[in-house]
């Protein structure tokens, strides 16, 4: 195991929430950037469904 991997393992055991999508530290389960992205994708999908 490299020193870098050890540091990463330590960080993952911290109590801080991390985004389940990008893995970055976030206040919620999903960080704002990913949440917006998912919302945008869901919105696009909905539009496609409504169109057809
Ligand atoms: Zn994220």
mmCIF file of the protein (N, C-alpha, C, O) and its ligand, coordinates in Angstrom:
data_MODEL
# 
_entry.id   MODEL 
# 
loop_
_entity.id 
_entity.type 
_entity.pdbx_number_of_molecules 
1 polymer     1 
2 non-polymer 1 
# 
_entity_poly.entity_id                      1 
_entity_poly.type                           'polypeptide(L)' 
_entity_poly.nstd_linkage                   no 
_entity_poly.nstd_monomer                   no 
_entity_poly.pdbx_seq_one_letter_code       
;(UNK)(UNK)(UNK)(UNK)(UNK)(UNK)(UNK)(UNK)(UNK)(UNK)(UNK)(UNK)(UNK)(UNK)(UNK)(UNK)
(UNK)(UNK)(UNK)(UNK)(UNK)(UNK)(UNK)(UNK)(UNK)(UNK)(UNK)(UNK)(UNK)(UNK)(UNK)(UNK)
(UNK)(UNK)(UNK)(UNK)(UNK)(UNK)(UNK)(UNK)(UNK)(UNK)(UNK)(UNK)(UNK)(UNK)(UNK)(UNK)
(UNK)(UNK)(UNK)(UNK)
;
_entity_poly.pdbx_seq_one_letter_code_can   XXXXXXXXXXXXXXXXXXXXXXXXXXXXXXXXXXXXXXXXXXXXXXXXXXXX 
_entity_poly.pdbx_strand_id                 A 
# 
loop_
_entity_poly_seq.entity_id 
_entity_poly_seq.num 
_entity_poly_seq.mon_id 
_entity_poly_seq.hetero 
1 1  UNK n 
1 2  UNK n 
1 3  UNK n 
1 4  UNK n 
1 5  UNK n 
1 6  UNK n 
1 7  UNK n 
1 8  UNK n 
1 9  UNK n 
1 10 UNK n 
1 11 UNK n 
1 12 UNK n 
1 13 UNK n 
1 14 UNK n 
1 15 UNK n 
1 16 UNK n 
1 17 UNK n 
1 18 UNK n 
1 19 UNK n 
1 20 UNK n 
1 21 UNK n 
1 22 UNK n 
1 23 UNK n 
1 24 UNK n 
1 25 UNK n 
1 26 UNK n 
1 27 UNK n 
1 28 UNK n 
1 29 UNK n 
1 30 UNK n 
1 31 UNK n 
1 32 UNK n 
1 33 UNK n 
1 34 UNK n 
1 35 UNK n 
1 36 UNK n 
1 37 UNK n 
1 38 UNK n 
1 39 UNK n 
1 40 UNK n 
1 41 UNK n 
1 42 UNK n 
1 43 UNK n 
1 44 UNK n 
1 45 UNK n 
1 46 UNK n 
1 47 UNK n 
1 48 UNK n 
1 49 UNK n 
1 50 UNK n 
1 51 UNK n 
1 52 UNK n 
# 
loop_
_struct_asym.id 
_struct_asym.entity_id 
A 1 
B 2 
# 
loop_
_chem_comp.id 
_chem_comp.type 
_chem_comp.mon_nstd_flag 
UNK 'L-peptide linking' . 
ZN  non-polymer         . 
# 
_pdbx_entity_nonpoly.entity_id   2 
_pdbx_entity_nonpoly.name        ? 
_pdbx_entity_nonpoly.comp_id     ZN 
# 
_pdbx_nonpoly_scheme.asym_id         B 
_pdbx_nonpoly_scheme.entity_id       2 
_pdbx_nonpoly_scheme.mon_id          ZN 
_pdbx_nonpoly_scheme.ndb_seq_num     1 
_pdbx_nonpoly_scheme.pdb_seq_num     101 
_pdbx_nonpoly_scheme.auth_seq_num    101 
_pdbx_nonpoly_scheme.pdb_mon_id      ZN 
_pdbx_nonpoly_scheme.auth_mon_id     ZN 
_pdbx_nonpoly_scheme.pdb_strand_id   A 
_pdbx_nonpoly_scheme.pdb_ins_code    . 
# 
loop_
_atom_site.group_PDB 
_atom_site.id 
_atom_site.type_symbol 
_atom_site.label_atom_id 
_atom_site.label_alt_id 
_atom_site.label_comp_id 
_atom_site.label_asym_id 
_atom_site.label_entity_id 
_atom_site.label_seq_id 
_atom_site.pdbx_PDB_ins_code 
_atom_site.Cartn_x 
_atom_site.Cartn_y 
_atom_site.Cartn_z 
_atom_site.occupancy 
_atom_site.B_iso_or_equiv 
_atom_site.pdbx_formal_charge 
_atom_site.auth_seq_id 
_atom_site.auth_comp_id 
_atom_site.auth_asym_id 
_atom_site.auth_atom_id 
_atom_site.pdbx_PDB_model_num 
ATOM   1   N  N  . UNK A 1 1  ? 0.851   -1.217 0.000   1.00 0.00 ? 1   UNK A N  1 
ATOM   2   C  CA . UNK A 1 1  ? 0.000   0.000  0.000   1.00 0.00 ? 1   UNK A CA 1 
ATOM   3   C  C  . UNK A 1 1  ? 0.876   1.252  0.000   1.00 0.00 ? 1   UNK A C  1 
ATOM   4   O  O  . UNK A 1 1  ? 1.824   1.348  0.780   1.00 0.00 ? 1   UNK A O  1 
ATOM   5   N  N  . UNK A 1 2  ? 0.573   2.175  -0.841  1.00 0.00 ? 2   UNK A N  1 
ATOM   6   C  CA . UNK A 1 2  ? 1.343   3.421  -0.913  1.00 0.00 ? 2   UNK A CA 1 
ATOM   7   C  C  . UNK A 1 2  ? 0.864   4.409  0.151   1.00 0.00 ? 2   UNK A C  1 
ATOM   8   O  O  . UNK A 1 2  ? -0.211  4.245  0.729   1.00 0.00 ? 2   UNK A O  1 
ATOM   9   N  N  . UNK A 1 3  ? 1.665   5.418  0.395   1.00 0.00 ? 3   UNK A N  1 
ATOM   10  C  CA . UNK A 1 3  ? 1.280   6.424  1.387   1.00 0.00 ? 3   UNK A CA 1 
ATOM   11  C  C  . UNK A 1 3  ? -0.015  7.115  0.968   1.00 0.00 ? 3   UNK A C  1 
ATOM   12  O  O  . UNK A 1 3  ? -0.845  7.471  1.805   1.00 0.00 ? 3   UNK A O  1 
ATOM   13  N  N  . UNK A 1 4  ? -0.168  7.291  -0.315  1.00 0.00 ? 4   UNK A N  1 
ATOM   14  C  CA . UNK A 1 4  ? -1.356  7.976  -0.819  1.00 0.00 ? 4   UNK A CA 1 
ATOM   15  C  C  . UNK A 1 4  ? -2.620  7.170  -0.506  1.00 0.00 ? 4   UNK A C  1 
ATOM   16  O  O  . UNK A 1 4  ? -3.648  7.730  -0.125  1.00 0.00 ? 4   UNK A O  1 
ATOM   17  N  N  . UNK A 1 5  ? -2.530  5.875  -0.670  1.00 0.00 ? 5   UNK A N  1 
ATOM   18  C  CA . UNK A 1 5  ? -3.687  5.014  -0.408  1.00 0.00 ? 5   UNK A CA 1 
ATOM   19  C  C  . UNK A 1 5  ? -4.043  5.020  1.073   1.00 0.00 ? 5   UNK A C  1 
ATOM   20  O  O  . UNK A 1 5  ? -5.218  4.982  1.440   1.00 0.00 ? 5   UNK A O  1 
ATOM   21  N  N  . UNK A 1 6  ? -3.018  5.069  1.919   1.00 0.00 ? 6   UNK A N  1 
ATOM   22  C  CA . UNK A 1 6  ? -3.258  5.110  3.371   1.00 0.00 ? 6   UNK A CA 1 
ATOM   23  C  C  . UNK A 1 6  ? -4.034  6.375  3.735   1.00 0.00 ? 6   UNK A C  1 
ATOM   24  O  O  . UNK A 1 6  ? -4.974  6.334  4.528   1.00 0.00 ? 6   UNK A O  1 
ATOM   25  N  N  . UNK A 1 7  ? -3.629  7.486  3.148   1.00 0.00 ? 7   UNK A N  1 
ATOM   26  C  CA . UNK A 1 7  ? -4.287  8.765  3.421   1.00 0.00 ? 7   UNK A CA 1 
ATOM   27  C  C  . UNK A 1 7  ? -5.740  8.710  2.964   1.00 0.00 ? 7   UNK A C  1 
ATOM   28  O  O  . UNK A 1 7  ? -6.633  9.214  3.645   1.00 0.00 ? 7   UNK A O  1 
ATOM   29  N  N  . UNK A 1 8  ? -5.962  8.113  1.840   1.00 0.00 ? 8   UNK A N  1 
ATOM   30  C  CA . UNK A 1 8  ? -7.314  8.022  1.305   1.00 0.00 ? 8   UNK A CA 1 
ATOM   31  C  C  . UNK A 1 8  ? -8.196  7.177  2.216   1.00 0.00 ? 8   UNK A C  1 
ATOM   32  O  O  . UNK A 1 8  ? -9.359  7.512  2.445   1.00 0.00 ? 8   UNK A O  1 
ATOM   33  N  N  . UNK A 1 9  ? -7.656  6.106  2.724   1.00 0.00 ? 9   UNK A N  1 
ATOM   34  C  CA . UNK A 1 9  ? -8.418  5.222  3.592   1.00 0.00 ? 9   UNK A CA 1 
ATOM   35  C  C  . UNK A 1 9  ? -8.783  5.959  4.877   1.00 0.00 ? 9   UNK A C  1 
ATOM   36  O  O  . UNK A 1 9  ? -9.899  5.829  5.379   1.00 0.00 ? 9   UNK A O  1 
ATOM   37  N  N  . UNK A 1 10 ? -7.848  6.724  5.399   1.00 0.00 ? 10  UNK A N  1 
ATOM   38  C  CA . UNK A 1 10 ? -8.092  7.511  6.607   1.00 0.00 ? 10  UNK A CA 1 
ATOM   39  C  C  . UNK A 1 10 ? -9.230  8.502  6.361   1.00 0.00 ? 10  UNK A C  1 
ATOM   40  O  O  . UNK A 1 10 ? -10.124 8.654  7.194   1.00 0.00 ? 10  UNK A O  1 
ATOM   41  N  N  . UNK A 1 11 ? -9.186  9.158  5.237   1.00 0.00 ? 11  UNK A N  1 
ATOM   42  C  CA . UNK A 1 11 ? -10.193 10.173 4.911   1.00 0.00 ? 11  UNK A CA 1 
ATOM   43  C  C  . UNK A 1 11 ? -11.574 9.545  4.806   1.00 0.00 ? 11  UNK A C  1 
ATOM   44  O  O  . UNK A 1 11 ? -12.563 10.162 5.201   1.00 0.00 ? 11  UNK A O  1 
ATOM   45  N  N  . UNK A 1 12 ? -11.655 8.344  4.288   1.00 0.00 ? 12  UNK A N  1 
ATOM   46  C  CA . UNK A 1 12 ? -12.957 7.701  4.083   1.00 0.00 ? 12  UNK A CA 1 
ATOM   47  C  C  . UNK A 1 12 ? -13.567 7.258  5.403   1.00 0.00 ? 12  UNK A C  1 
ATOM   48  O  O  . UNK A 1 12 ? -14.775 7.033  5.476   1.00 0.00 ? 12  UNK A O  1 
ATOM   49  N  N  . UNK A 1 13 ? -12.762 7.128  6.441   1.00 0.00 ? 13  UNK A N  1 
ATOM   50  C  CA . UNK A 1 13 ? -13.309 6.703  7.732   1.00 0.00 ? 13  UNK A CA 1 
ATOM   51  C  C  . UNK A 1 13 ? -13.732 7.903  8.572   1.00 0.00 ? 13  UNK A C  1 
ATOM   52  O  O  . UNK A 1 13 ? -14.285 7.746  9.660   1.00 0.00 ? 13  UNK A O  1 
ATOM   53  N  N  . UNK A 1 14 ? -13.470 9.089  8.063   1.00 0.00 ? 14  UNK A N  1 
ATOM   54  C  CA . UNK A 1 14 ? -13.885 10.292 8.781   1.00 0.00 ? 14  UNK A CA 1 
ATOM   55  C  C  . UNK A 1 14 ? -15.409 10.407 8.777   1.00 0.00 ? 14  UNK A C  1 
ATOM   56  O  O  . UNK A 1 14 ? -16.091 9.785  7.962   1.00 0.00 ? 14  UNK A O  1 
ATOM   57  N  N  . UNK A 1 15 ? -15.924 11.208 9.695   1.00 0.00 ? 15  UNK A N  1 
ATOM   58  C  CA . UNK A 1 15 ? -17.377 11.313 9.833   1.00 0.00 ? 15  UNK A CA 1 
ATOM   59  C  C  . UNK A 1 15 ? -18.004 12.223 8.776   1.00 0.00 ? 15  UNK A C  1 
ATOM   60  O  O  . UNK A 1 15 ? -19.226 12.267 8.633   1.00 0.00 ? 15  UNK A O  1 
ATOM   61  N  N  . UNK A 1 16 ? -17.180 12.932 8.057   1.00 0.00 ? 16  UNK A N  1 
ATOM   62  C  CA . UNK A 1 16 ? -17.713 13.861 7.057   1.00 0.00 ? 16  UNK A CA 1 
ATOM   63  C  C  . UNK A 1 16 ? -18.514 13.127 5.991   1.00 0.00 ? 16  UNK A C  1 
ATOM   64  O  O  . UNK A 1 16 ? -18.177 12.012 5.595   1.00 0.00 ? 16  UNK A O  1 
ATOM   65  N  N  . UNK A 1 17 ? -19.565 13.768 5.542   1.00 0.00 ? 17  UNK A N  1 
ATOM   66  C  CA . UNK A 1 17 ? -20.359 13.202 4.452   1.00 0.00 ? 17  UNK A CA 1 
ATOM   67  C  C  . UNK A 1 17 ? -19.602 13.370 3.149   1.00 0.00 ? 17  UNK A C  1 
ATOM   68  O  O  . UNK A 1 17 ? -18.962 14.395 2.918   1.00 0.00 ? 17  UNK A O  1 
ATOM   69  N  N  . UNK A 1 18 ? -19.678 12.379 2.320   1.00 0.00 ? 18  UNK A N  1 
ATOM   70  C  CA . UNK A 1 18 ? -19.107 12.510 0.986   1.00 0.00 ? 18  UNK A CA 1 
ATOM   71  C  C  . UNK A 1 18 ? -20.188 12.241 -0.048  1.00 0.00 ? 18  UNK A C  1 
ATOM   72  O  O  . UNK A 1 18 ? -21.106 11.448 0.165   1.00 0.00 ? 18  UNK A O  1 
ATOM   73  N  N  . UNK A 1 19 ? -20.050 12.919 -1.157  1.00 0.00 ? 19  UNK A N  1 
ATOM   74  C  CA . UNK A 1 19 ? -21.001 12.754 -2.247  1.00 0.00 ? 19  UNK A CA 1 
ATOM   75  C  C  . UNK A 1 19 ? -20.930 11.326 -2.771  1.00 0.00 ? 19  UNK A C  1 
ATOM   76  O  O  . UNK A 1 19 ? -19.839 10.824 -3.042  1.00 0.00 ? 19  UNK A O  1 
ATOM   77  N  N  . UNK A 1 20 ? -22.060 10.675 -2.916  1.00 0.00 ? 20  UNK A N  1 
ATOM   78  C  CA . UNK A 1 20 ? -22.075 9.296  -3.396  1.00 0.00 ? 20  UNK A CA 1 
ATOM   79  C  C  . UNK A 1 20 ? -21.807 9.229  -4.892  1.00 0.00 ? 20  UNK A C  1 
ATOM   80  O  O  . UNK A 1 20 ? -21.541 8.157  -5.434  1.00 0.00 ? 20  UNK A O  1 
ATOM   81  N  N  . UNK A 1 21 ? -21.877 10.371 -5.552  1.00 0.00 ? 21  UNK A N  1 
ATOM   82  C  CA . UNK A 1 21 ? -21.666 10.396 -7.001  1.00 0.00 ? 21  UNK A CA 1 
ATOM   83  C  C  . UNK A 1 21 ? -20.199 10.661 -7.320  1.00 0.00 ? 21  UNK A C  1 
ATOM   84  O  O  . UNK A 1 21 ? -19.573 9.886  -8.044  1.00 0.00 ? 21  UNK A O  1 
ATOM   85  N  N  . UNK A 1 22 ? -19.641 11.757 -6.780  1.00 0.00 ? 22  UNK A N  1 
ATOM   86  C  CA . UNK A 1 22 ? -18.265 12.116 -7.114  1.00 0.00 ? 22  UNK A CA 1 
ATOM   87  C  C  . UNK A 1 22 ? -17.284 11.814 -5.984  1.00 0.00 ? 22  UNK A C  1 
ATOM   88  O  O  . UNK A 1 22 ? -16.072 11.847 -6.196  1.00 0.00 ? 22  UNK A O  1 
ATOM   89  N  N  . UNK A 1 23 ? -17.794 11.519 -4.779  1.00 0.00 ? 23  UNK A N  1 
ATOM   90  C  CA . UNK A 1 23 ? -16.924 11.153 -3.672  1.00 0.00 ? 23  UNK A CA 1 
ATOM   91  C  C  . UNK A 1 23 ? -16.284 12.327 -2.953  1.00 0.00 ? 23  UNK A C  1 
ATOM   92  O  O  . UNK A 1 23 ? -15.443 12.137 -2.074  1.00 0.00 ? 23  UNK A O  1 
ATOM   93  N  N  . UNK A 1 24 ? -16.672 13.522 -3.317  1.00 0.00 ? 24  UNK A N  1 
ATOM   94  C  CA . UNK A 1 24 ? -16.126 14.698 -2.659  1.00 0.00 ? 24  UNK A CA 1 
ATOM   95  C  C  . UNK A 1 24 ? -16.897 15.001 -1.378  1.00 0.00 ? 24  UNK A C  1 
ATOM   96  O  O  . UNK A 1 24 ? -18.052 14.602 -1.227  1.00 0.00 ? 24  UNK A O  1 
ATOM   97  N  N  . UNK A 1 25 ? -16.248 15.707 -0.465  1.00 0.00 ? 25  UNK A N  1 
ATOM   98  C  CA . UNK A 1 25 ? -16.915 16.067 0.791   1.00 0.00 ? 25  UNK A CA 1 
ATOM   99  C  C  . UNK A 1 25 ? -18.105 16.963 0.487   1.00 0.00 ? 25  UNK A C  1 
ATOM   100 O  O  . UNK A 1 25 ? -17.992 17.960 -0.225  1.00 0.00 ? 25  UNK A O  1 
ATOM   101 N  N  . UNK A 1 26 ? -19.260 16.577 1.052   1.00 0.00 ? 26  UNK A N  1 
ATOM   102 C  CA . UNK A 1 26 ? -20.480 17.346 0.801   1.00 0.00 ? 26  UNK A CA 1 
ATOM   103 C  C  . UNK A 1 26 ? -21.317 17.416 2.063   1.00 0.00 ? 26  UNK A C  1 
ATOM   104 O  O  . UNK A 1 26 ? -21.155 16.593 2.964   1.00 0.00 ? 26  UNK A O  1 
ATOM   105 N  N  . UNK A 1 27 ? -22.207 18.385 2.135   1.00 0.00 ? 27  UNK A N  1 
ATOM   106 C  CA . UNK A 1 27 ? -23.090 18.534 3.295   1.00 0.00 ? 27  UNK A CA 1 
ATOM   107 C  C  . UNK A 1 27 ? -24.168 17.459 3.285   1.00 0.00 ? 27  UNK A C  1 
ATOM   108 O  O  . UNK A 1 27 ? -24.647 17.048 4.342   1.00 0.00 ? 27  UNK A O  1 
ATOM   109 N  N  . UNK A 1 28 ? -24.542 17.011 2.122   1.00 0.00 ? 28  UNK A N  1 
ATOM   110 C  CA . UNK A 1 28 ? -25.603 16.022 1.978   1.00 0.00 ? 28  UNK A CA 1 
ATOM   111 C  C  . UNK A 1 28 ? -25.068 14.761 1.317   1.00 0.00 ? 28  UNK A C  1 
ATOM   112 O  O  . UNK A 1 28 ? -23.876 14.641 1.034   1.00 0.00 ? 28  UNK A O  1 
ATOM   113 N  N  . UNK A 1 29 ? -25.983 13.821 1.077   1.00 0.00 ? 29  UNK A N  1 
ATOM   114 C  CA . UNK A 1 29 ? -25.588 12.561 0.452   1.00 0.00 ? 29  UNK A CA 1 
ATOM   115 C  C  . UNK A 1 29 ? -24.988 12.803 -0.920  1.00 0.00 ? 29  UNK A C  1 
ATOM   116 O  O  . UNK A 1 29 ? -24.048 12.128 -1.340  1.00 0.00 ? 29  UNK A O  1 
ATOM   117 N  N  . UNK A 1 30 ? -25.547 13.772 -1.597  1.00 0.00 ? 30  UNK A N  1 
ATOM   118 C  CA . UNK A 1 30 ? -25.054 14.137 -2.923  1.00 0.00 ? 30  UNK A CA 1 
ATOM   119 C  C  . UNK A 1 30 ? -24.701 15.621 -2.898  1.00 0.00 ? 30  UNK A C  1 
ATOM   120 O  O  . UNK A 1 30 ? -25.491 16.436 -2.421  1.00 0.00 ? 30  UNK A O  1 
ATOM   121 N  N  . UNK A 1 31 ? -23.533 15.978 -3.401  1.00 0.00 ? 31  UNK A N  1 
ATOM   122 C  CA . UNK A 1 31 ? -23.120 17.378 -3.383  1.00 0.00 ? 31  UNK A CA 1 
ATOM   123 C  C  . UNK A 1 31 ? -23.991 18.196 -4.336  1.00 0.00 ? 31  UNK A C  1 
ATOM   124 O  O  . UNK A 1 31 ? -24.676 17.665 -5.210  1.00 0.00 ? 31  UNK A O  1 
ATOM   125 N  N  . UNK A 1 32 ? -23.933 19.506 -4.128  1.00 0.00 ? 32  UNK A N  1 
ATOM   126 C  CA . UNK A 1 32 ? -24.823 20.379 -4.888  1.00 0.00 ? 32  UNK A CA 1 
ATOM   127 C  C  . UNK A 1 32 ? -24.600 20.253 -6.391  1.00 0.00 ? 32  UNK A C  1 
ATOM   128 O  O  . UNK A 1 32 ? -25.553 20.235 -7.170  1.00 0.00 ? 32  UNK A O  1 
ATOM   129 N  N  . UNK A 1 33 ? -23.354 20.166 -6.784  1.00 0.00 ? 33  UNK A N  1 
ATOM   130 C  CA . UNK A 1 33 ? -23.040 20.085 -8.216  1.00 0.00 ? 33  UNK A CA 1 
ATOM   131 C  C  . UNK A 1 33 ? -23.657 18.848 -8.851  1.00 0.00 ? 33  UNK A C  1 
ATOM   132 O  O  . UNK A 1 33 ? -24.236 18.920 -9.935  1.00 0.00 ? 33  UNK A O  1 
ATOM   133 N  N  . UNK A 1 34 ? -23.530 17.710 -8.170  1.00 0.00 ? 34  UNK A N  1 
ATOM   134 C  CA . UNK A 1 34 ? -24.080 16.467 -8.704  1.00 0.00 ? 34  UNK A CA 1 
ATOM   135 C  C  . UNK A 1 34 ? -25.601 16.484 -8.629  1.00 0.00 ? 34  UNK A C  1 
ATOM   136 O  O  . UNK A 1 34 ? -26.282 15.972 -9.518  1.00 0.00 ? 34  UNK A O  1 
ATOM   137 N  N  . UNK A 1 35 ? -26.125 17.074 -7.564  1.00 0.00 ? 35  UNK A N  1 
ATOM   138 C  CA . UNK A 1 35 ? -27.581 17.142 -7.419  1.00 0.00 ? 35  UNK A CA 1 
ATOM   139 C  C  . UNK A 1 35 ? -28.177 17.924 -8.583  1.00 0.00 ? 35  UNK A C  1 
ATOM   140 O  O  . UNK A 1 35 ? -29.187 17.530 -9.167  1.00 0.00 ? 35  UNK A O  1 
ATOM   141 N  N  . UNK A 1 36 ? -27.537 19.029 -8.902  1.00 0.00 ? 36  UNK A N  1 
ATOM   142 C  CA . UNK A 1 36 ? -28.029 19.848 -10.019 1.00 0.00 ? 36  UNK A CA 1 
ATOM   143 C  C  . UNK A 1 36 ? -27.940 19.081 -11.324 1.00 0.00 ? 36  UNK A C  1 
ATOM   144 O  O  . UNK A 1 36 ? -28.828 19.164 -12.172 1.00 0.00 ? 36  UNK A O  1 
ATOM   145 N  N  . UNK A 1 37 ? -26.852 18.332 -11.474 1.00 0.00 ? 37  UNK A N  1 
ATOM   146 C  CA . UNK A 1 37 ? -26.655 17.559 -12.694 1.00 0.00 ? 37  UNK A CA 1 
ATOM   147 C  C  . UNK A 1 37 ? -27.739 16.484 -12.815 1.00 0.00 ? 37  UNK A C  1 
ATOM   148 O  O  . UNK A 1 37 ? -28.318 16.292 -13.884 1.00 0.00 ? 37  UNK A O  1 
ATOM   149 N  N  . UNK A 1 38 ? -28.007 15.787 -11.704 1.00 0.00 ? 38  UNK A N  1 
ATOM   150 C  CA . UNK A 1 38 ? -29.021 14.728 -11.703 1.00 0.00 ? 38  UNK A CA 1 
ATOM   151 C  C  . UNK A 1 38 ? -30.395 15.339 -11.958 1.00 0.00 ? 38  UNK A C  1 
ATOM   152 O  O  . UNK A 1 38 ? -31.202 14.786 -12.705 1.00 0.00 ? 38  UNK A O  1 
ATOM   153 N  N  . UNK A 1 39 ? -30.649 16.469 -11.338 1.00 0.00 ? 39  UNK A N  1 
ATOM   154 C  CA . UNK A 1 39 ? -31.930 17.148 -11.543 1.00 0.00 ? 39  UNK A CA 1 
ATOM   155 C  C  . UNK A 1 39 ? -32.101 17.506 -13.009 1.00 0.00 ? 39  UNK A C  1 
ATOM   156 O  O  . UNK A 1 39 ? -33.177 17.330 -13.581 1.00 0.00 ? 39  UNK A O  1 
ATOM   157 N  N  . UNK A 1 40 ? -31.052 18.001 -13.601 1.00 0.00 ? 40  UNK A N  1 
ATOM   158 C  CA . UNK A 1 40 ? -31.098 18.384 -15.008 1.00 0.00 ? 40  UNK A CA 1 
ATOM   159 C  C  . UNK A 1 40 ? -31.367 17.192 -15.903 1.00 0.00 ? 40  UNK A C  1 
ATOM   160 O  O  . UNK A 1 40 ? -32.136 17.279 -16.861 1.00 0.00 ? 40  UNK A O  1 
ATOM   161 N  N  . UNK A 1 41 ? -30.718 16.061 -15.578 1.00 0.00 ? 41  UNK A N  1 
ATOM   162 C  CA . UNK A 1 41 ? -30.930 14.857 -16.374 1.00 0.00 ? 41  UNK A CA 1 
ATOM   163 C  C  . UNK A 1 41 ? -32.355 14.354 -16.222 1.00 0.00 ? 41  UNK A C  1 
ATOM   164 O  O  . UNK A 1 41 ? -32.980 13.944 -17.200 1.00 0.00 ? 41  UNK A O  1 
ATOM   165 N  N  . UNK A 1 42 ? -32.870 14.385 -15.003 1.00 0.00 ? 42  UNK A N  1 
ATOM   166 C  CA . UNK A 1 42 ? -34.234 13.924 -14.736 1.00 0.00 ? 42  UNK A CA 1 
ATOM   167 C  C  . UNK A 1 42 ? -35.230 14.817 -15.471 1.00 0.00 ? 42  UNK A C  1 
ATOM   168 O  O  . UNK A 1 42 ? -36.231 14.351 -16.014 1.00 0.00 ? 42  UNK A O  1 
ATOM   169 N  N  . UNK A 1 43 ? -34.928 16.106 -15.470 1.00 0.00 ? 43  UNK A N  1 
ATOM   170 C  CA . UNK A 1 43 ? -35.798 17.056 -16.140 1.00 0.00 ? 43  UNK A CA 1 
ATOM   171 C  C  . UNK A 1 43 ? -35.814 16.785 -17.641 1.00 0.00 ? 43  UNK A C  1 
ATOM   172 O  O  . UNK A 1 43 ? -36.870 16.812 -18.273 1.00 0.00 ? 43  UNK A O  1 
ATOM   173 N  N  . UNK A 1 44 ? -34.636 16.524 -18.205 1.00 0.00 ? 44  UNK A N  1 
ATOM   174 C  CA . UNK A 1 44 ? -34.556 16.227 -19.642 1.00 0.00 ? 44  UNK A CA 1 
ATOM   175 C  C  . UNK A 1 44 ? -35.319 14.955 -19.971 1.00 0.00 ? 44  UNK A C  1 
ATOM   176 O  O  . UNK A 1 44 ? -36.033 14.889 -20.971 1.00 0.00 ? 44  UNK A O  1 
ATOM   177 N  N  . UNK A 1 45 ? -35.162 13.941 -19.119 1.00 0.00 ? 45  UNK A N  1 
ATOM   178 C  CA . UNK A 1 45 ? -35.852 12.663 -19.328 1.00 0.00 ? 45  UNK A CA 1 
ATOM   179 C  C  . UNK A 1 45 ? -37.364 12.883 -19.328 1.00 0.00 ? 45  UNK A C  1 
ATOM   180 O  O  . UNK A 1 45 ? -38.083 12.369 -20.184 1.00 0.00 ? 45  UNK A O  1 
ATOM   181 N  N  . UNK A 1 46 ? -37.822 13.651 -18.355 1.00 0.00 ? 46  UNK A N  1 
ATOM   182 C  CA . UNK A 1 46 ? -39.246 13.927 -18.216 1.00 0.00 ? 46  UNK A CA 1 
ATOM   183 C  C  . UNK A 1 46 ? -39.776 14.600 -19.481 1.00 0.00 ? 46  UNK A C  1 
ATOM   184 O  O  . UNK A 1 46 ? -40.859 14.280 -19.971 1.00 0.00 ? 46  UNK A O  1 
ATOM   185 N  N  . UNK A 1 47 ? -38.989 15.532 -19.991 1.00 0.00 ? 47  UNK A N  1 
ATOM   186 C  CA . UNK A 1 47 ? -39.398 16.250 -21.196 1.00 0.00 ? 47  UNK A CA 1 
ATOM   187 C  C  . UNK A 1 47 ? -39.535 15.295 -22.367 1.00 0.00 ? 47  UNK A C  1 
ATOM   188 O  O  . UNK A 1 47 ? -40.466 15.398 -23.165 1.00 0.00 ? 47  UNK A O  1 
ATOM   189 N  N  . UNK A 1 48 ? -38.602 14.369 -22.458 1.00 0.00 ? 48  UNK A N  1 
ATOM   190 C  CA . UNK A 1 48 ? -38.632 13.400 -23.559 1.00 0.00 ? 48  UNK A CA 1 
ATOM   191 C  C  . UNK A 1 48 ? -39.874 12.531 -23.449 1.00 0.00 ? 48  UNK A C  1 
ATOM   192 O  O  . UNK A 1 48 ? -40.538 12.252 -24.447 1.00 0.00 ? 48  UNK A O  1 
ATOM   193 N  N  . UNK A 1 49 ? -40.188 12.100 -22.218 1.00 0.00 ? 49  UNK A N  1 
ATOM   194 C  CA . UNK A 1 49 ? -41.345 11.234 -21.995 1.00 0.00 ? 49  UNK A CA 1 
ATOM   195 C  C  . UNK A 1 49 ? -42.636 11.996 -22.342 1.00 0.00 ? 49  UNK A C  1 
ATOM   196 O  O  . UNK A 1 49 ? -43.546 11.451 -22.966 1.00 0.00 ? 49  UNK A O  1 
ATOM   197 N  N  . UNK A 1 50 ? -42.688 13.249 -21.927 1.00 0.00 ? 50  UNK A N  1 
ATOM   198 C  CA . UNK A 1 50 ? -43.896 14.048 -22.187 1.00 0.00 ? 50  UNK A CA 1 
ATOM   199 C  C  . UNK A 1 50 ? -44.089 14.306 -23.687 1.00 0.00 ? 50  UNK A C  1 
ATOM   200 O  O  . UNK A 1 50 ? -45.207 14.404 -24.191 1.00 0.00 ? 50  UNK A O  1 
ATOM   201 N  N  . UNK A 1 51 ? -42.961 14.410 -24.363 1.00 0.00 ? 51  UNK A N  1 
ATOM   202 C  CA . UNK A 1 51 ? -43.011 14.695 -25.806 1.00 0.00 ? 51  UNK A CA 1 
ATOM   203 C  C  . UNK A 1 51 ? -43.585 13.522 -26.588 1.00 0.00 ? 51  UNK A C  1 
ATOM   204 O  O  . UNK A 1 51 ? -44.396 13.712 -27.494 1.00 0.00 ? 51  UNK A O  1 
ATOM   205 N  N  . UNK A 1 52 ? -43.163 12.303 -26.238 1.00 0.00 ? 52  UNK A N  1 
ATOM   206 C  CA . UNK A 1 52 ? -43.527 11.145 -27.043 1.00 0.00 ? 52  UNK A CA 1 
ATOM   207 C  C  . UNK A 1 52 ? -44.929 10.610 -26.728 1.00 0.00 ? 52  UNK A C  1 
ATOM   208 O  O  . UNK A 1 52 ? -45.367 9.632  -27.335 1.00 0.00 ? 52  UNK A O  1 
HETATM 209 ZN ZN . ZN  B 2 .  ? -20.789 15.163 -6.199  1.00 0.00 ? 101 ZN  A ZN 1 
# 
